[in-house]
Each structure stands twice: as C-alpha cells, then as structure tokens.
Amino acid sequence: MLLIPPPSSGSGQDAFRMNRVCRWPLLKKMEILEGPTRPGIFLPPFNQAGISGLPARLGLQNFSRVSYLVLSTIPDSMRTPVLFLSAFGMITGCAAQTLPLGQTRITTWQSGKTGAVSLTYDDGIRTQFSDALPVMDHFNLPATFFVITGPITGSRYPSRFIGRPIADIVRETGESPTGKNNFFERASAARYLGFKGTLAYYDRASELYESGRIDSAYHLMDELYRKVRSGGLPPGKDTSMEIANEIGLSWDYLRQLAARGYEIASHTVTHEHLAIMDTSNMMYELRKSKQDILEHLGSKYTFSAEVPFGIDDPRVMKAALPVYPALRNLMPEPYMTEINRGERQQPGLSGKPYVQWQRGPGTRTTLSRLESWVDTTIAHNNIWLVLVIHGVDGVGYEPMTRQTLYTYFQYIHDHEKELWVATFMDVTKYMRERMDNKPEVRLSGKTIRVKLHPSLNPSLYNIPLTLKTYVPHSWNGVEVLQGKTRKSCSTARDGGGTYVLYQVAPDDRPVRLSMKD
C-alpha cells in the first residue's frame, strides 16, 4: 500500500511517504482506488491537470483512474487528500506489507483452493466400477462409494428381520388394524413374509408415510397383510433393484479400491426404508453395516454413511448420527448451510462459512448444467459441491453415460487449480478441524512460531490443514518445521504482503517458520 500526497498547484512537490522507499521504475501496473476512510469526510476530486504529470514521473504504466481517499489518521485540521495506489502484479524492490508479520489463518479449503468437490456414488452398482472408475483413474480423481453391505460376497451380516416370529405378527394383523403402535414392526416384517409382491406395498407405504399421509400408509399395510393371510400373493421373495445391481461385488475388490485412495462408506445392510422400520431393525441396518466394513476394511472406513433415499427423517437421524461421525443426509454443524439434492436454494446466498451443496446428476442432466455447478462453486469461496451419482451406462437409477462422465470429469480436472477434489470423509474432516482451531502466533527473533489447539480426537481427525502465514518480504523461501517433519516452501505475494502456504498436521505440536537459507 503506497500513500502519496498529490502535488499541489503551488509547490509541485512529488514527496511521498510509505514504509519503505521503492524504486519507481520497477512498478509496472497500478490502479488508483477511492473511498473515504473517515466517515463524513468527502472532499472533491483533484483537478486532473494538477496530477497529470505524476504517473510519468513515477514511471507508472496502465494508470487506470484517479480519485482520492482520506486517511483516518490525519487530524481534522489536516484533511489532506492522498492517492491510494494498489499494486496488481509483480512489484519488486518495494516492501508493501499491509498485514502484520506472522498473521496466520487456516485456508477455507486444503492448499488454498477456491472450492471443494466430492464425487459420491450410491448403491455399489457394478457399472460404477466397470465404467466410471476407469474415468476417475484417468483423471486421478478420488471418490466415495456408499455400498450396500448385505449382498457383498463375504459379508457376515446379511439381510434379516430382527424381532418376534413372523407368524405371530401375521396372525395379529387379522385381530387388530395397523396403527401407530404396530406400524413400524409390521412394515419391518413386510419384506420377510415369504411372498412375491410385498416389495411394492413396502415401497408405497414408505412413500405415503414420509409424505405425511400416515393413515393411508396404515391402510396399505392392512391390505398387504390381508393378501398374505388369504393367499393372495405367490410364494417367493422380491429382490430390489439396488440389491440386484450390486450382486457380484466382493470385499476383496473393495479392499483394493481402498488401498488406491477411494473411500468405501456405508449405505446400510439392505437399502431399506429406515423411516418406517422399528428401532431394532433400524439399528441392525446401521450398526451391522458398519461392523462389516470395520471387519473387512478397518476403522478408517466407518466414518461416513448415507441412509438410503437421502432422507432426513428426524427419528432416523437421531438414531444414525451417533453411529457414524458423518451422514451425507444431515450434517448439523452450525457453521454450515446444507442444501440437499431436491432443494432449490441458491448456495451463493448463504453467509455461513460453509455450504454443502448436493446435486444429483442423472440421465437428463445436461452437460451445461453440470458445468454450471462447478462454475458456481468456483465463484464463491465457501461451497462444497457434493455430486450424488447412481446409475452408469444403463444400469441403476437415472444412469449417466460413460461419455458424459468423461467430459464432465475432464471439466472438473481442468479446474484443479481452483478446486479441491476429495472424498466426502476428507472434506468433512478438514472443515471440522479448521473450525475447531484458531492459530496462535508468536514472533521470536528470526522465526515465526505457530501453534494449534485442537480439541477433536486426533486419531480420527488427521487431515493436514493448510495455513497461510505472512512473512518478511525478504524471505524468498520458507523452511517449515513441525516435530521431525521439515518442509521447504516458496513464498508468494498478495495485497497483504508476502506469505507462505504450507500443510501441517492438525495436532498441538508447534510449527516453526524460518527463512530458507
């Protein structure tokens, strides 16, 4: 920031004051800004002729416009207009440090990126792995797969009904109508009655219940059990589309994907409608899916889950949130606005530090719309775009083509300088770690010491944080030391001065910054 008193018509003085003398010919591009810094003081613009020779004498090019501001530090009796020159581009030979040395903040996203994107896939559909995965590998894009654990080859916890004998439940349906005291149990048992055709009733009952037509859901359940008691349905068992499309997936294969950096997460045991299940069966779906993942992949992959159908039913969320650290359905952080797939709220209108913006691309989603989601994410600093993908190449719900995915993922990859593409787990951890910490800074001789004070579980929250610290302008490189880890980083400049971006572990070990020799 350079403060220059304009030459008066009487004296023609070219004096200037600043925190360091600069060699003017090295200034290549400047812009003059305006705006009074003391409320109520508005002086008329300078006579253009009075300063017309100033740019040339200062060696400036691209002198775009002339105006003024009034410094709040100037006494009322000396309301001297000044020029405020803001440099855009390389300024060498000049130290314009406007922010305090050592000032440190944790960047909104890792590596100082502008926005975050998470590619997430639901249901473990076979074409997600055969057709979409090679495209992600090609562009080196990570992703999260929410898999249904029950049908995976080698699972310990298959689909099952938890509760009283089915025959007892069927008999009681002929003695008393369905109501609030027995609906959840009867709905939970509906898939296990031993007859084909029950799935349609079960799905429809959930739709009615979740839309508030509760009495209609009760009546539909009575109709289902009447048919069962009267033999109106053929013997057999229904298989849902989601289960059928995942058959063939194995834990050995998922273990290979995890080793390559993909996140494997829970989508429950059998992809049921948890909103109409009783507590015992709901908890089986949540806990046993987590247990299978724990036993086959390890605790790292028990972090995230998605309750099927993207529901945010309060009763289900109350049961699920203690089981998994992060639910894609609901993240109740007070510092985040959550916009789920079906909501039309504009993410750019939120004033909160973060916005989780879920979009569900499908068969009819145009490429221009897909790209607009990325553009919107880049245009704001606080948006986390969560893409919820189901079917691929003709298999699954709302399938997208491999070619569309290739073109879209290339668009995301082309904006890698602005976008942090990471798994659902990693972005969640980063946000929580950042909001949990406020860097403490101490200047000591020729070093800057930074310390974090985390309160989160360090064994769970371990994603490196990116810090931005302002350093002396003479530091062309910085050595960063945390514990036994030593890194060399380059410096950069912005309107606040010279700074360095660097990664640190989110623990309480102090970080020391010093000038690189």
C-alpha positions in Angstrom: 0.0 0.0 0.0 1.6 3.3 -1.1 0.3 6.6 0.2 1.3 9.6 -1.9 0.3 13.2 -1.2 -0.6 14.7 -4.6 1.4 17.6 -6.0 -0.2 20.9 -5.1 -0.6 23.5 -7.8 1.6 25.9 -5.8 4.5 23.7 -4.8 4.6 21.0 -7.4 6.0 18.7 -4.8 6.4 15.0 -5.5 7.1 13.9 -1.9 5.6 10.6 -0.7 5.5 8.6 2.5 5.4 4.8 2.9 7.0 2.1 5.0 10.0 1.7 2.6 11.4 3.6 -0.3 10.6 1.9 -3.6 12.3 2.1 -6.9 9.5 3.6 -9.0 10.6 2.4 -12.5 10.0 -1.2 -11.3 6.3 -0.6 -10.8 4.6 -1.9 -13.9 0.9 -1.7 -13.3 -1.1 0.3 -10.8 -4.7 1.2 -10.1 -5.9 4.1 -8.1 -8.8 3.3 -5.9 -11.1 5.6 -3.9 -13.2 5.8 -0.7 -13.0 7.9 2.4 -11.8 6.0 5.5 -13.2 8.6 7.9 -17.0 8.7 8.0 -18.4 12.0 6.9 -15.3 13.4 5.2 -15.8 13.8 1.4 -13.5 16.1 -0.5 -13.9 17.0 -4.1 -11.7 15.1 -6.6 -8.4 16.6 -7.5 -8.0 18.7 -10.6 -6.9 16.3 -13.2 -4.4 18.7 -14.5 -2.8 19.1 -11.1 -1.6 15.5 -11.1 -1.5 14.7 -14.8 2.3 14.6 -14.8 2.6 12.3 -11.7 2.3 8.9 -13.4 5.1 9.7 -15.8 7.3 11.0 -13.1 6.7 7.8 -11.1 7.4 5.5 -14.0 3.8 4.1 -14.0 2.0 2.4 -16.9 -1.7 1.5 -17.2 -2.6 4.3 -14.9 -6.3 3.5 -14.9 -8.2 6.1 -13.0 -7.7 8.9 -10.5 -9.7 9.6 -7.3 -8.9 10.0 -3.6 -9.4 8.9 -0.1 -8.9 10.5 3.3 -6.7 8.8 5.9 -8.4 8.3 9.2 -5.1 9.0 10.9 -4.9 12.6 9.6 -6.3 15.2 12.1 -9.4 17.1 11.1 -7.3 20.2 10.7 -5.2 18.5 8.1 -7.7 16.9 5.8 -5.1 16.3 3.1 -6.2 14.2 0.2 -3.9 11.4 -0.8 -3.7 8.9 -3.6 -4.1 5.2 -2.7 -2.1 3.1 -5.1 -2.9 -0.6 -5.1 -0.4 -2.8 -7.0 -1.7 -5.6 -9.2 1.1 -7.8 -10.4 4.8 -8.1 -9.6 6.2 -5.3 -7.5 9.9 -5.8 -6.9 12.2 -3.5 -4.9 9.3 -2.5 -2.8 8.1 -3.8 0.6 4.4 -3.0 0.9 3.4 -5.1 3.9 -0.2 -4.2 5.0 -0.9 -7.1 7.2 1.1 -7.9 10.4 4.0 -10.2 10.1 3.1 -13.6 11.3 -0.6 -13.2 10.8 -1.9 -16.7 10.2 -5.2 -18.3 9.1 -6.3 -21.7 8.1 -7.4 -21.6 4.5 -11.1 -22.4 3.8 -10.0 -25.5 1.7 -6.9 -27.5 1.5 -4.0 -26.0 -0.5 -5.8 -22.6 -0.5 -8.3 -23.8 -3.2 -11.4 -21.8 -4.0 -14.0 -24.6 -3.6 -14.3 -28.3 -2.9 -15.9 -31.1 -4.8 -16.8 -34.7 -3.7 -17.8 -37.3 -6.2 -20.1 -39.8 -4.4 -21.7 -43.0 -5.7 -24.7 -44.8 -4.2 -25.7 -48.5 -4.2 -22.4 -50.1 -5.3 -23.7 -50.6 -8.8 -21.5 -52.8 -10.9 -21.1 -50.3 -13.8 -19.8 -47.7 -11.3 -16.7 -49.8 -11.1 -16.5 -51.2 -14.6 -17.3 -47.9 -16.4 -17.0 -44.9 -14.1 -13.9 -46.0 -12.1 -11.6 -46.1 -15.1 -12.6 -42.5 -16.0 -11.8 -41.3 -12.4 -8.5 -43.2 -12.6 -7.6 -41.5 -15.8 -8.0 -38.0 -14.2 -6.7 -39.1 -10.8 -10.0 -38.1 -9.1 -10.8 -39.6 -5.7 -14.4 -40.6 -4.9 -16.6 -42.1 -2.2 -18.7 -45.3 -2.8 -21.6 -45.8 -0.5 -22.1 -49.5 -0.7 -24.9 -51.8 0.5 -23.0 -54.3 2.7 -25.5 -57.2 3.0 -25.2 -58.6 -0.6 -21.4 -58.2 -0.8 -19.6 -61.5 -1.1 -18.1 -62.4 2.3 -20.4 -60.3 4.4 -21.1 -61.5 7.9 -24.4 -59.7 8.3 -26.9 -60.4 5.6 -30.5 -59.2 5.2 -32.7 -60.4 8.0 -35.7 -59.5 10.2 -35.0 -58.8 13.9 -37.9 -59.4 16.2 -40.8 -61.8 17.0 -41.8 -64.8 14.9 -43.3 -63.6 11.6 -46.2 -65.9 12.0 -47.3 -64.2 15.2 -47.2 -60.8 13.5 -49.3 -62.1 10.6 -51.9 -63.6 12.9 -52.2 -60.3 14.9 -52.9 -58.3 11.8 -56.1 -60.2 11.5 -57.0 -59.3 15.1 -56.2 -55.6 15.2 -55.7 -52.9 12.5 -52.4 -51.2 11.8 -51.8 -48.1 13.8 -49.0 -46.0 15.4 -48.3 -48.8 18.0 -47.6 -51.5 15.5 -46.9 -49.9 12.1 -43.1 -49.9 12.3 -43.0 -53.6 13.3 -45.4 -54.7 10.5 -43.5 -52.6 8.0 -40.2 -54.0 9.0 -41.5 -57.6 8.7 -43.2 -56.9 5.3 -40.0 -57.8 3.3 -39.7 -61.2 5.1 -43.2 -62.6 4.7 -42.1 -65.2 2.1 -44.3 -63.9 -0.8 -43.6 -62.1 -4.0 -45.2 -58.7 -4.5 -44.6 -57.5 -1.0 -41.9 -55.0 -2.1 -44.4 -52.8 -4.0 -46.5 -52.5 -0.9 -43.5 -51.8 1.3 -42.1 -49.1 -1.0 -45.6 -47.4 -1.4 -46.2 -47.5 2.4 -42.9 -45.6 3.0 -43.8 -43.0 0.3 -47.1 -42.4 2.0 -45.7 -42.2 5.5 -42.8 -39.9 4.6 -45.1 -37.6 2.7 -47.4 -37.2 5.8 -50.2 -39.5 4.6 -49.8 -41.7 7.7 -53.4 -43.1 7.8 -53.0 -44.1 4.2 -49.8 -45.9 5.0 -51.6 -47.8 7.8 -54.4 -48.9 5.5 -52.0 -50.0 2.8 -50.2 -52.2 5.3 -53.5 -53.8 6.3 -54.2 -54.5 2.7 -50.8 -56.3 2.3 -51.3 -58.5 5.3 -54.9 -59.4 4.2 -53.5 -60.7 1.0 -50.8 -62.7 2.9 -53.4 -64.2 5.2 -55.7 -65.1 2.3 -53.0 -66.5 0.0 -53.4 -63.7 -2.5 -49.7 -63.5 -3.2 -47.5 -66.2 -4.7 -44.7 -67.7 -2.6 -41.3 -66.3 -3.1 -39.1 -63.3 -2.4 -38.7 -59.9 -4.1 -35.2 -58.5 -4.8 -34.9 -54.7 -5.0 -33.2 -53.1 -8.0 -30.4 -51.8 -5.7 -29.6 -55.3 -4.4 -29.8 -56.8 -7.9 -27.4 -54.2 -9.4 -24.8 -54.8 -6.7 -24.6 -58.6 -6.8 -21.1 -59.7 -7.6 -19.3 -57.1 -5.5 -16.7 -58.5 -3.1 -14.8 -57.3 0.0 -11.5 -58.3 -1.7 -12.2 -55.9 -4.5 -13.3 -53.1 -2.2 -10.1 -53.6 -0.2 -8.1 -52.9 -3.4 -10.1 -49.7 -4.1 -9.5 -48.5 -0.5 -5.8 -49.1 -1.0 -5.9 -46.8 -4.0 -7.4 -43.9 -2.1 -11.1 -44.4 -2.7 -13.4 -44.1 0.3 -15.8 -47.0 1.0 -18.7 -46.0 3.1 -22.0 -47.4 4.4 -25.3 -47.4 2.6 -26.8 -49.8 5.3 -27.2 -53.5 5.1 -30.1 -53.9 2.7 -31.0 -50.4 1.4 -34.3 -50.4 3.3 -36.7 -47.5 4.1 -35.5 -46.8 7.6 -38.2 -44.2 8.3 -40.8 -47.0 8.6 -38.7 -49.5 10.4 -38.9 -50.3 14.1 -35.9 -49.5 16.3 -34.4 -53.0 16.4 -34.4 -53.4 12.6 -33.2 -49.8 12.0 -30.2 -50.2 14.3 -29.4 -53.6 12.7 -29.2 -51.8 9.3 -27.0 -49.1 10.7 -24.7 -50.9 13.1 -24.2 -54.2 11.2 -23.3 -52.4 8.0 -20.6 -50.5 10.0 -19.4 -53.7 11.6 -18.9 -55.5 8.3 -16.9 -52.5 7.0 -14.9 -52.4 10.2 -14.0 -56.1 10.0 -13.2 -56.1 6.2 -11.6 -52.7 5.6 -10.8 -51.2 9.0 -12.0 -48.4 11.2 -11.0 -45.6 8.7 -13.9 -46.5 6.5 -16.5 -46.4 9.3 -16.6 -42.6 9.2 -19.3 -41.8 6.5 -22.7 -43.2 5.8 -25.7 -42.4 3.6 -29.2 -43.5 4.8 -30.9 -44.8 1.7 -33.1 -42.5 -0.4 -31.4 -39.4 1.0 -34.0 -39.0 3.8 -33.6 -36.7 6.8 -36.4 -38.1 8.9 -35.8 -36.8 12.5 -36.3 -40.2 14.1 -33.8 -41.9 11.8 -31.3 -39.1 12.0 -31.4 -39.3 15.8 -30.5 -43.0 15.6 -27.9 -42.7 12.9 -25.9 -39.7 13.9 -24.3 -41.4 17.0 -23.3 -44.4 14.8 -21.4 -42.6 12.1 -19.3 -39.4 12.5 -20.7 -38.1 9.2 -24.0 -38.6 7.4 -24.5 -37.3 3.9 -28.2 -37.0 4.8 -27.7 -34.5 7.6 -24.7 -32.6 9.0 -25.9 -30.4 11.8 -22.9 -28.1 12.0 -24.0 -24.6 13.0 -21.4 -23.1 10.6 -22.7 -24.8 7.5 -25.8 -24.4 5.3 -26.9 -27.7 3.9 -28.7 -27.8 0.6 -29.8 -31.4 -0.3 -30.5 -32.8 -3.7 -34.1 -31.8 -4.1 -33.7 -28.3 -2.7 -33.5 -25.2 -5.0 -31.9 -22.8 -2.6 -29.1 -20.8 -4.1 -25.7 -21.6 -2.4 -24.3 -18.2 -3.1 -26.8 -16.6 -0.8 -25.6 -18.2 2.4 -23.5 -16.1 4.7 -22.2 -19.1 6.7 -18.5 -20.2 6.5 -19.5 -23.3 4.6 -22.3 -24.6 2.2 -22.7 -28.2 1.5 -24.4 -28.2 -1.9 -25.7 -31.6 -3.0 -26.6 -32.1 -6.6 -27.9 -35.4 -8.2 -26.9 -35.6 -11.8 -28.9 -38.1 -13.8 -29.9 -39.2 -17.3 -31.5 -35.9 -18.3 -28.9 -33.6 -16.7 -27.3 -31.5 -19.5 -23.6 -31.0 -19.6 -24.0 -27.3 -19.4 -25.9 -27.7 -16.2 -23.3 -30.0 -14.8 -20.6 -27.5 -15.6 -22.6 -24.6 -14.1 -22.5 -26.3 -10.7 -18.7 -26.3 -11.0 -18.7 -22.6 -12.1 -20.9 -21.6 -9.1 -18.5 -23.5 -6.7 -15.5 -21.6 -8.1 -17.3 -18.3 -8.0 -17.6 -18.5 -4.2 -15.1 -19.5 -1.6 -17.3 -21.5 0.8 -19.1 -24.0 -1.4 -18.6 -27.8 -1.1 -20.2 -29.4 -4.2 -21.3 -33.0 -3.4 -22.3 -34.9 -6.5 -24.6 -37.8 -5.9 -24.3 -40.3 -8.7 -26.3 -43.6 -9.1 -26.6 -45.4 -12.3 -23.9 -45.6 -15.0 -24.3 -46.8 -18.6 -27.8 -48.1 -18.5 -27.7 -49.8 -15.1 -29.2 -48.4 -11.9 -31.3 -45.3 -11.1 -31.1 -42.4 -13.5 -28.0 -43.7 -15.3 -25.4 -41.4 -16.8 -23.3 -42.4 -19.8 -19.6 -43.0 -19.5 -19.0 -40.4 -22.2 -20.9 -37.7 -20.2 -18.9 -38.6 -17.1 -15.6 -38.4 -19.1 -16.4 -35.0 -20.4 -17.6 -33.7 -17.0 -14.7 -35.1 -15.1 -12.3 -33.6 -17.6 -14.0 -30.2 -16.9 -13.5 -30.7 -13.1 -9.9 -31.8 -13.7 -9.3 -28.7 -15.9 -10.1 -26.5 -12.9 -7.8 -28.3 -10.5 -6.1 -25.0 -9.6 -9.3 -23.8 -8.1 -11.0 -27.0 -6.9 -10.0 -29.3 -4.1 -11.5 -32.7 -5.2 -11.6 -35.0 -2.2 -13.6 -37.8 -0.6 -16.7 -37.0 1.5 -14.7 -38.1 4.6 -11.7 -35.9 3.9 -13.7 -32.7 3.2 -15.8 -33.3 6.4 -12.7 -33.8 8.5 -11.0 -30.7 7.1 -13.9 -28.4 7.7 -14.3 -29.6 11.3 -10.6 -29.3 12.0 -10.5 -25.8 10.6 -13.5 -24.6 12.6 -12.0 -26.3 15.7 -8.8 -24.4 15.6 -7.5 -20.8 15.9 -3.8 -20.5 15.2 -1.7 -18.9 18.0 1.3 -17.0 16.6 4.5 -15.8 18.3 7.4 -13.9 16.8 10.8 -15.0 18.1 13.9 -13.5 16.6 14.1 -14.6 13.0 11.4 -17.2 13.4 7.6 -17.3 13.4 6.1 -19.9 15.7 2.5 -21.1 15.1 0.6 -23.4 17.4 -2.8 -25.1 17.0 -5.0 -26.1 19.9 -7.2 -29.0 18.6 -10.0 -30.5 20.7 -11.1 -33.2 18.3 -10.0 -36.8 18.5 -6.6 -36.8 16.8 -6.9 -40.5 15.8 -10.0 -39.6 13.8 -9.3 -36.1 12.7 -6.0 -36.3 10.9 -6.3 -34.5 7.6 -3.5 -32.0 7.1 -4.6 -28.4 7.4 -3.3 -25.6 5.1 -2.0 -22.5 6.8 -1.3 -19.1 5.3 1.2 -17.0 7.2 2.6 -13.6 6.3 6.4 -13.4 6.4 9.0 -10.7 5.9 9.3 -9.6 2.3 12.9 -10.6 2.2 12.0 -14.3 2.7 12.2 -15.8 -0.8 11.7 -19.2 0.7 10.5 -20.6 4.0 11.5 -23.7 6.0 8.6 -25.2 8.0 9.4 -27.5 10.9 6.8 -29.4 12.9 8.1 -32.1 15.1 10.6 -34.0 13.0 8.9 -33.1 9.7 10.8 -30.4 7.8 9.5 -28.9 4.5 10.7 -26.1 2.2 8.0 -23.8 0.7 8.1 -20.9 -1.7 6.6 -17.5 -0.9 4.0 -15.6 -2.8 2.6 -12.1 -2.7 -0.9 -10.6 -2.5 -2.5 -7.4 -1.3 -1.5 -8.1 2.2 2.2 -8.7 1.6 4.5 -11.7 1.3 3.0 -15.0 2.5 3.6 -18.8 2.5 1.1 -21.6 2.2 2.0 -24.8 4.0 0.5 -28.0 5.3 0.6 -29.0 8.9 -0.7 -32.0 10.9 -3.8 -30.9 13.0 -2.2 -31.6 16.3 -0.7 -29.4 19.1 2.9 -29.8 18.0 4.3 -26.2 17.4 5.2 -25.2 13.9 8.4 -23.1 13.3 8.8 -20.9 10.2 12.2 -19.5 9.3 13.8 -18.0 6.2 15.2 -20.7 3.9 19.0 -20.4 3.5 
